[in-house]
């Protein structure tokens, strides 16, 4: 395994561990609407990423600066990062809706489905190949997801929205050529204008929670922007270094942690079917990893 692959593997694991524990933080802000939380995630993530981007630009060589500016002149660059921004905004909104409405297990289900989408997109779109045992592993995980869907007792639209948007985001990021931090700056920049328009209407109408005399809430919204950048930077670095199929398998770390947080930390109801589905998913992951060097 090359040094670049090892780094990508580490980054993918780190990103998914952070995402797996995210519900604990965002649930503290459950009194704020999901749409406002998404808006503040975008605004403060933009602020932090802009500071980092400016510092790195000033410290970089003239050759690196010229290459970056040349990339920003290309329409393809803006098209790729606009698509990525749109998809990640959808994912954030669905995730925050689930977490702030006591549906952490459905959030977990969404991220269980997402790696399956990643694996299939890697095969269908990018031409990555899977052996028969690995297809069997995907099948086991698919059965587990189906069981958990039935156990939920309702059409899991939040889960499917999370899964589809994040799988699409991972696919788009495979085509990205900017380094992770510059890419994240561009994504938040694309989302900034519509976000500021929404917040202006929100606060003009007397709604909104930020700046209403609760310093702790204000600081948590700001910190949320910074925490948003960290796993995305890790994930972007991983997406450029390791195959999408491997990213798909490692993404089971996040929903497993979310599952544990929802079941044991928040005490959400959990049926026998949910546990059976959980066992199928991890059986699939074990088979998949056993077939890799």
C-alpha positions as CSV (number, residue, x, y, z in Angstrom):
1,X,0.0,0.0,0.0
2,X,1.5,3.4,-1.1
3,X,1.9,6.3,1.3
4,X,-0.9,8.2,-0.6
5,X,-3.3,5.3,-0.2
6,X,-2.5,4.9,3.5
7,X,-3.1,8.6,4.0
8,X,-6.4,8.3,2.1
9,X,-7.4,5.4,4.3
10,X,-6.6,7.3,7.5
11,X,-8.5,10.4,6.3
12,X,-11.6,8.3,5.4
13,X,-11.6,6.6,8.8
14,X,-11.2,10.0,10.6
15,X,-14.0,11.6,8.7
16,X,-16.4,8.8,9.4
17,X,-15.6,8.7,13.1
18,X,-16.3,12.4,13.4
19,X,-19.6,12.1,11.4
20,X,-20.6,9.2,13.5
21,X,-20.4,11.3,16.7
22,X,-21.9,14.4,15.1
23,X,-25.5,13.8,16.4
24,X,-24.4,14.4,20.0
25,X,-23.3,18.0,19.1
26,X,-26.1,18.9,16.8
27,X,-28.8,17.6,19.0
28,X,-27.8,20.2,21.6
29,X,-29.2,22.7,19.0
30,X,-32.5,20.9,18.4
31,X,-34.4,24.0,19.4
32,X,-33.2,25.7,16.2
33,X,-34.8,24.8,12.9
34,X,-32.9,22.5,10.6
35,X,-32.9,25.1,7.8
36,X,-31.4,27.7,10.0
37,X,-28.8,25.3,11.3
38,X,-27.8,24.5,7.7
39,X,-27.6,28.1,6.9
40,X,-25.2,28.8,9.8
41,X,-23.1,25.8,8.9
42,X,-22.6,27.2,5.5
43,X,-21.9,30.8,6.6
44,X,-19.4,29.9,9.4
45,X,-17.8,27.1,7.3
46,X,-17.3,29.7,4.6
47,X,-15.7,32.2,7.1
48,X,-13.2,29.6,8.4
49,X,-12.4,28.2,5.0
50,X,-11.8,31.7,3.6
51,X,-9.4,32.5,6.4
52,X,-7.5,29.3,5.8
53,X,-7.6,29.8,2.0
54,X,-6.2,33.3,2.2
55,X,-3.4,32.3,4.6
56,X,-2.4,29.4,2.4
57,X,-2.6,31.5,-0.8
58,X,-0.2,34.1,0.7
59,X,2.2,31.5,1.9
60,X,2.3,29.5,-1.4
61,X,4.7,29.9,-4.2
62,X,4.0,31.9,-7.4
63,X,3.6,28.6,-9.3
64,X,1.0,27.3,-7.0
65,X,-0.9,30.6,-7.0
66,X,-0.9,30.7,-10.8
67,X,-2.2,27.1,-11.0
68,X,-5.0,27.8,-8.6
69,X,-6.0,31.0,-10.4
70,X,-5.9,29.1,-13.7
71,X,-8.2,26.4,-12.2
72,X,-10.7,29.1,-11.0
73,X,-10.9,30.5,-14.6
74,X,-12.3,27.2,-15.9
75,X,-16.0,26.6,-16.2
76,X,-15.6,23.0,-15.4
77,X,-14.1,23.8,-12.0
78,X,-17.1,25.9,-11.1
79,X,-19.5,23.3,-12.5
80,X,-18.0,20.5,-10.4
81,X,-17.9,22.4,-7.2
82,X,-21.4,23.9,-7.7
83,X,-22.8,20.4,-8.0
84,X,-20.9,19.3,-5.0
85,X,-22.1,22.3,-3.0
86,X,-25.8,21.6,-4.0
87,X,-25.5,17.9,-3.0
88,X,-23.8,18.5,0.4
89,X,-26.3,21.2,1.3
90,X,-29.2,18.7,0.7
91,X,-27.3,16.2,2.8
92,X,-26.8,18.6,5.7
93,X,-30.4,19.6,5.7
94,X,-31.7,16.0,5.8
95,X,-29.2,15.1,8.5
96,X,-30.0,18.0,10.7
97,X,-33.7,17.4,10.3
98,X,-33.3,13.8,11.5
99,X,-31.0,14.7,14.4
100,X,-33.1,17.5,15.7
101,X,-36.4,15.5,15.4
102,X,-35.3,12.4,17.4
103,X,-34.6,10.3,14.3
104,X,-30.9,9.5,14.8
105,X,-31.5,5.9,13.9
106,X,-33.0,7.0,10.5
107,X,-30.0,9.2,10.1
108,X,-27.9,6.1,10.7
109,X,-29.9,4.1,8.2
110,X,-29.3,6.9,5.6
111,X,-25.6,6.5,6.0
112,X,-25.8,2.7,5.8
113,X,-27.5,3.0,2.4
114,X,-25.0,5.6,1.2
115,X,-22.0,3.3,1.0
116,X,-24.0,0.9,-1.1
117,X,-24.8,3.7,-3.5
118,X,-21.1,4.6,-3.6
119,X,-20.1,1.0,-4.4
120,X,-22.6,0.8,-7.2
121,X,-21.7,4.2,-8.6
122,X,-18.0,3.2,-8.5
123,X,-18.8,0.1,-10.6
124,X,-21.4,1.7,-13.0
125,X,-20.0,5.2,-13.5
126,X,-16.2,4.8,-12.8
127,X,-15.7,1.3,-14.1
128,X,-14.3,0.0,-10.8
129,X,-14.6,-3.8,-10.6
130,X,-15.9,-6.0,-7.8
131,X,-15.2,-9.8,-7.4
132,X,-18.0,-12.2,-6.7
133,X,-17.3,-12.3,-3.0
134,X,-17.5,-8.6,-2.8
135,X,-20.8,-8.6,-4.7
136,X,-21.9,-11.0,-2.0
137,X,-20.8,-8.6,0.6
138,X,-22.8,-5.8,-0.9
139,X,-25.8,-8.2,-1.1
140,X,-25.5,-8.9,2.6
141,X,-25.3,-5.3,3.5
142,X,-28.3,-4.6,1.2
143,X,-30.4,-7.2,3.0
144,X,-29.5,-5.6,6.3
145,X,-30.5,-2.2,5.0
146,X,-33.8,-3.7,3.7
147,X,-34.5,-5.2,7.1
148,X,-33.8,-1.9,8.9
149,X,-36.1,-0.1,6.5
150,X,-38.9,-2.5,7.3
151,X,-38.2,-2.2,11.0
152,X,-38.5,1.6,10.7
153,X,-42.2,1.1,9.9
154,X,-42.3,4.0,7.4
155,X,-40.9,5.1,4.1
156,X,-37.5,6.4,5.1
157,X,-37.4,9.5,2.8
158,X,-34.9,11.2,5.1
159,X,-32.6,8.2,4.9
160,X,-32.8,7.9,1.1
161,X,-32.3,11.7,0.7
162,X,-29.2,11.5,2.8
163,X,-27.9,8.5,1.0
164,X,-28.5,9.7,-2.5
165,X,-27.1,13.2,-1.9
166,X,-23.9,12.0,-0.2
167,X,-23.2,9.2,-2.7
168,X,-23.6,11.8,-5.5
169,X,-21.3,14.2,-3.5
170,X,-18.6,11.5,-3.3
171,X,-18.8,10.8,-7.0
172,X,-18.5,14.5,-7.9
173,X,-15.5,14.8,-5.6
174,X,-13.7,12.1,-7.5
175,X,-13.7,14.6,-10.5
176,X,-12.4,17.5,-8.3
177,X,-8.9,18.7,-8.9
178,X,-8.4,21.4,-6.3
179,X,-6.9,20.5,-3.0
180,X,-9.4,19.7,-0.2
181,X,-9.4,23.1,1.6
182,X,-9.6,25.2,-1.5
183,X,-12.3,22.9,-2.8
184,X,-14.3,23.4,0.4
185,X,-13.9,27.1,0.2
186,X,-15.3,27.1,-3.3
187,X,-18.3,24.9,-2.2
188,X,-19.2,27.2,0.6
189,X,-18.7,30.3,-1.6
190,X,-21.2,28.9,-4.1
191,X,-23.8,28.4,-1.3
192,X,-23.1,31.7,0.4
193,X,-25.3,34.1,-1.6
194,X,-28.6,32.1,-1.4
195,X,-27.9,31.4,2.3
196,X,-27.5,35.1,3.1
197,X,-30.6,35.9,1.3
198,X,-32.6,33.3,3.3
199,X,-31.1,34.5,6.6
200,X,-31.9,38.1,5.7
201,X,-35.6,37.2,5.1
202,X,-35.6,35.1,8.3
203,X,-34.3,37.7,10.6
204,X,-36.2,40.6,8.9
205,X,-39.4,38.7,9.8
206,X,-38.4,38.5,13.5
207,X,-37.5,34.8,13.4
208,X,-34.1,33.2,13.8
209,X,-32.1,32.2,17.0
210,X,-28.7,33.7,16.3
211,X,-27.9,36.9,18.2
212,X,-31.0,36.8,20.4
213,X,-29.2,37.1,23.7
214,X,-28.0,33.5,24.1
215,X,-24.1,33.7,23.8
216,X,-23.8,29.9,24.3
217,X,-26.1,29.2,21.4
218,X,-24.3,31.8,19.2
219,X,-20.9,30.2,19.9
220,X,-22.2,26.7,19.2
221,X,-23.5,27.8,15.8
222,X,-20.1,29.3,15.0
223,X,-18.2,26.3,16.2
224,X,-20.5,24.1,14.1
225,X,-19.1,25.8,11.0
226,X,-15.6,24.9,12.0
227,X,-16.6,21.3,12.9
228,X,-18.2,21.0,9.5
229,X,-14.9,21.7,7.7
230,X,-12.8,19.1,9.6
231,X,-14.5,15.8,8.4
232,X,-15.2,17.3,4.9
233,X,-11.5,18.1,4.5
234,X,-10.6,14.5,5.6
235,X,-13.2,13.1,3.2
236,X,-12.1,15.2,0.3
237,X,-8.5,14.1,0.8
238,X,-9.6,10.5,0.9
239,X,-11.8,10.7,-2.2
240,X,-8.7,11.8,-4.2
241,X,-6.5,9.0,-3.0
242,X,-8.5,5.7,-2.6
243,X,-11.1,3.9,-4.8
244,X,-14.7,4.8,-4.4
245,X,-15.5,1.2,-3.5
246,X,-13.1,1.3,-0.5
247,X,-14.6,4.7,0.6
248,X,-18.0,3.0,0.4
249,X,-16.9,0.3,2.8
250,X,-15.2,2.6,5.3
251,X,-18.4,4.8,5.4
252,X,-20.1,2.1,7.5
253,X,-18.0,3.3,10.4
254,X,-20.1,6.6,10.6
255,X,-23.6,5.1,10.6
256,X,-22.5,2.4,13.1
257,X,-21.4,5.1,15.6
258,X,-24.6,7.0,14.8
259,X,-26.6,3.8,15.4
260,X,-24.9,3.4,18.8
261,X,-25.4,7.1,19.7
262,X,-29.1,6.9,18.8
263,X,-29.8,3.6,20.5
264,X,-27.7,3.9,23.7
265,X,-27.0,7.7,24.2
266,X,-30.4,9.0,23.1
267,X,-32.3,5.8,24.0
268,X,-34.4,5.7,20.8
269,X,-36.6,2.6,20.5
270,X,-34.8,-0.3,18.8
271,X,-36.5,-3.5,17.7
272,X,-35.2,-7.0,17.1
273,X,-35.5,-6.4,13.3
274,X,-33.2,-3.4,13.6
275,X,-30.6,-5.6,15.4
276,X,-30.9,-8.3,12.7
277,X,-30.4,-5.7,10.0
278,X,-27.4,-4.3,11.8
279,X,-25.9,-7.8,11.9
280,X,-26.4,-8.3,8.2
281,X,-24.7,-5.0,7.3
282,X,-21.6,-5.7,9.4
283,X,-21.4,-9.3,8.0
284,X,-21.3,-7.7,4.6
285,X,-18.6,-5.3,5.7
286,X,-16.5,-8.1,7.2
287,X,-16.7,-10.2,4.0
288,X,-15.8,-7.2,1.9
289,X,-12.8,-6.3,4.0
290,X,-11.6,-9.9,4.2
291,X,-11.3,-10.0,0.4
292,X,-9.0,-6.9,0.3
293,X,-5.2,-6.9,0.9
